[in-house]
Amino acid sequence: MSSVILLAWYANLNKLNLTVLQFFFYTAGYHLLQPILNYNLESKSKKEEKSIKNQRDVFNEINLLKNKISELEISLEQAEFRVPKTFPNIKFLNYKDRKRILVTGGAGFVGSHLVDYLMREGHEVIVVDNFFTGRKRNVEHWIGHGNFELIHHDIVNPLLIEVDEIYHLASPASPPHYMLNPVKTIKTNTVGTINMLGLARRVNARILIASTSEVYGDPEIHPQSESYWGHVNPIGPRACYDEGKRVAETLSYAYAKQEKVQVRVARIFNTYGPRMHMNDGRVVSNFILQALQNESITIYGHGKQTRSFQYVSDLVDGLVALMNSSYTLPINLGNPVEHTIDEFAQIIKSIVNGADSSIRYLPAVEDDPQRRRPDITRAKKYLNWEPKISLDAGLRKAVEYFRREILRSSMPIFPKVSPRNSDKELW
Ligand SMILES: NC(=O)c1ccc[n+]([C@@H]2O[C@H](COP(=O)([O-])OP(=O)(O)OC[C@H]3O[C@@H](n4cnc5c(N)ncnc54)[C@H](O)[C@@H]3O)[C@@H](O)[C@H]2O)c1
């Protein structure tokens, strides 16, 4: 620094010109700053080296953990292999009585209960499902059992398989599900049903078609007996399902007449119970969910419309009785005890202890039937069948199931909002 001051003094003495002076100052400044610049560059590269080393350490750590996880997975698999899975008890059936039974839609709500029944009886059961609304969890207790097989397959595509009986249940069943992709719903119920009837014809299997009370549409007669032809809007939002099922019935009787296929047709009314879809937008699930979570219970319309609900084990008994019977015309399977939606909301509130949910009324759902009650005279006469489980007993089991499912889920489960008259975006 002192040399710079000396230089300035000397320059002043000797009257050196300004450019020469500037040159000297720049050179001096450069020499002064260089060590500082060098120091900064060195510390930066040291920091980079350190962070690269840190990153390398983290990667090594991750790789070590990955290796440990795969080691644990392998030992878990080996442990599972050593400890045989325990299955629910089943009856022993000899070769002559044991049937190979295909259940389409067997991973769904009704299908999985039917599978439980057939497995317990000692039959061989093959489930075919595309898991659109079904879940592996519904049948996981049978996976690995020698009598059980699960096939991931969409019935819109043909299936070649050797079976003695087919319960054809594959189809979305609740309005939010079947309206999500109406064309697929129609294909499943038409092309899918043709595939199943074709399979039944080829292997000479008896086939039961799961039809629905929706074939009666918004009925003009009450209660609905099987001889009633129905009141269906062919272009309404429910038509993909209602008309799909009507065609499925028509196809069944065409195959029966022309191809001598043994068909059974069950017209199923509202069914509830464990494993039903938590947020399928149906009355039972919506009300239970809302009551359990202390939300207000939503009723679409005035609440005086009626429904009758059957517990799922009653339906399974009815399906099996129909399959084993010689009765070939459609048959209603449902619980004739009728409740208004208002009454129903009150019953659920009283079962869900401590539910202080209020009741909220919203505009009615388009084409929502006002009254629905099965006439089950045929089922009583030809199948010797009628529902046994009371609404109270059945709802308690359903509420318990919902309670457990809510606990399993870390987030609140919101009921689906059913499409209303104003929801034109459906089209
Ligand atoms: N639950 C009821 O209240 C009720 C009422 C009337 C009729 N039904 C009929 O009973 C049957 C079963 O209903 P659910 O309540 O168990 O419904 P769900 O939705 O629980 O079960 C239907 C099953 O079919 C499967 N599926 C759908 N499309 C398929 C396809 N293309 N290929 C293969 N699998 C497919 C789904 O993944 C699901 O596992 C349906 O045919 C339904 O129409 C049910």
The ligand as a Gaussian input file, in Angstrom:
#p B3LYP/6-31G(d) Opt

LIG

0 1
 N      -76.068000     -54.782000      -4.503000
 C      -77.297000     -54.567000      -4.878000
 O      -78.096000     -53.954000      -4.159000
 C      -77.782000     -55.078000      -6.219000
 C      -79.102000     -54.831000      -6.592000
 C      -79.536000     -55.281000      -7.810000
 C      -78.694000     -56.021000      -8.629000
 N      -77.414000     -56.247000      -8.251000
 C      -76.549000     -56.979000      -9.180000
 O      -75.727000     -57.891000      -8.487000
 C      -74.438000     -57.933000      -9.088000
 C      -73.367000     -57.664000      -8.041000
 O      -73.586000     -56.374000      -7.487000
 P      -72.658000     -55.793000      -6.322000
 O      -73.498000     -54.948000      -5.484000
 O      -71.890000     -56.880000      -5.720000
 O      -71.724000     -54.840000      -7.157000
 P      -70.147000     -54.669000      -7.097000
 O      -69.838000     -53.462000      -7.891000
 O      -69.664000     -54.741000      -5.715000
 O      -69.654000     -55.962000      -7.849000
 C      -69.576000     -56.071000      -9.237000
 C      -68.267000     -56.749000      -9.594000
 O      -68.192000     -56.894000     -11.010000
 C      -66.882000     -56.523000     -11.434000
 N      -66.970000     -56.094000     -12.828000
 C      -67.627000     -55.019000     -13.335000
 N      -67.481000     -54.968000     -14.666000
 C      -66.728000     -56.045000     -15.012000
 C      -66.227000     -56.540000     -16.254000
 N      -66.469000     -55.918000     -17.408000
 N      -65.478000     -57.673000     -16.235000
 C      -65.197000     -58.303000     -15.073000
 N      -65.643000     -57.889000     -13.877000
 C      -66.397000     -56.768000     -13.855000
 C      -66.484000     -55.417000     -10.473000
 O      -65.110000     -55.192000     -10.417000
 C      -67.048000     -55.938000      -9.169000
 O      -66.135000     -56.770000      -8.511000
 C      -74.445000     -56.919000     -10.223000
 O      -74.671000     -57.592000     -11.441000
 C      -75.608000     -56.031000      -9.894000
 O      -76.195000     -55.507000     -11.048000
 C      -76.938000     -55.793000      -7.060000

